[in-house]
Amino acid sequence: MIGALCSILDVLKIPFVKELASDELSQVPNMPMAFNALCLLLKSEIPIMPEDDIQQEEEEFLMQFEQAQCEIANTISVIASEGVKEIKE
């Protein structure tokens, strides 16, 4: 599941190319839903008690989950910075 999420994030990093005038009107309203879903994943935590004995499988999953959260943050950063360079110039 983490791999699928990372693939989705890779697609979200591709700049939006507007082909028709109506593209912006149909796609932009969907962005808040996407950002809300990403923020929920970004803020999610997997509770671990100090006395819990974590197996190697669980430890690997936790590492993958943390990597996915970093990718979510990177994706949001890429989307937010889209077009900033052009505006500065």
Summary of the structure (lengths in Angstrom):
residues: 89
radius of gyration: 17.1
end to end distance: 40.3
largest distance: 57.8
contacts: 167
relative contact order: 0.15
helix: 73%
strand: 0%
